Amino acid sequence: MAEIKYEITEKIAILSKSGSWTKELNKVSWNDRPAKYDLRDWNHDAGKIGKGTTLTEDEIQHLKETLNAIKL
């Protein structure tokens, strides 16, 4: 399996922490591609990356508008 290359270009927020794992929103460049918004679990100490999702500028804008419309 090919190695996945990534670079966190901007740390935005740590949303939660559980043991050595954190759920983070960052901007990440995967395999030298332009950075996208990225929401996933990270264990930086162990060099492990959990499952997550990437979002384009348009998708993160739509998500922001959707979250703003939710009454919590």
NORGIQUI-V147985 format. One line per field, one symbol per residue. ss: DSSP state (h for helix, s for strand, l for the rest). A space follows every 50 residues. Layout:
ss: ???
This chain:
ss: lllllsssssssssssssllsssssssssslllllssssssssllllsss ssssslhhhhhhhhhhhhhlll
